[in-house]
């Protein structure tokens, strides 16, 4: 059923061809990982007629988060009107094209709308598109007037002065991209860059940028990030940022300033290349059959070559071939990792290591007891010896009644065997358990 709408009165967003992008200059930007940014500015203002207007605001800003700290005068209050809705009456009954988050396109005749949604009559019926999902609205007919940008009308007393103006906005985010270049079995070079994305609807010029590594709790789900229409890339900066603890998170301050345009993705240096010590690890898990997994382990300490808080993000692994060309070998996701924590990263499936698992016996002893015997064959086709860790799931209350190798209980339901395998060798790991329930 189509929701009841008030009289057609407004539009959400308009096409870039008819809508000027607000330009925010000399702001301090704090970027979070989940489609959230804090914009802070200090502006000189003159109070006239009982107030003043603050314009050049990111269109995706959260009006409830606005903070004003005046210096030299008094702020009595403020009001805001979301721009664009008053122009919908010009499009009522006309063909429109709506682009939603995720780039789904809805085309048809605009028949109704309010501050929450639009109703569009198409060939297959009426589609309701909610405001939170709209990225762009365009009419095939030219607008008579260009819609205004967001603005804040501030009531004030005094002659004026400076005001610190801040707000939260959607459309700003960042992510860490780590690169690990292997240099032999136990050595590698680790570096990291930051990708900053601006889908806020505003251009930021000469911005001072800080990045928060961590997951601040939100009272409600953050807005769905808008996918870029046309991505613009900017070159990486070379300087490594200053980093320090901040509340329950870590704060990175980039050397700047930066220009960050709307629909732009910009890179910068997060961690300059440094040599690190790594430990190869090979794992076969009975819970995840499909081969022997190659992993890398390291401890985030100065002794290993790191010893810095690592921002969560993607880790890509590379290694040079005989000609010196750098080749991609795998990737994993890294969580935010504090100093002195241990990292285990998935690289891929080892080509020259094989594993076969068979249940050799599974018999019922009584109504509440069973015995199960398992055999695992491990083969090494490498030219060097390896150690393969075997993890075996065992449910219920159990005891191991036979085994070919020593083991430890990784947890209540997992046995862990550490098995050396020489080049060209096949090793059998056998065990039997009695399970009660």
Helices and strands as residue ranges (DSSP letters): E 22-25, E 28-32, E 36-46, E 51-54, G 63-65, E 67-71, E 74-80, G 85-90, E 95-100, E 105-113, E 117-122, E 125-130, G 131-133, E 134-139, E 152-157, E 160-169, E 172-182, E 187-198, E 202-213, E 232-234, E 242-246, E 249-253, E 258-260, E 264-277, E 279-285, E 293-299, G 302-304, E 313-320, E 326-334, E 342-349, E 353-366, E 369-380, E 386-393, E 397-403, E 407-411, E 414-421, E 426-436
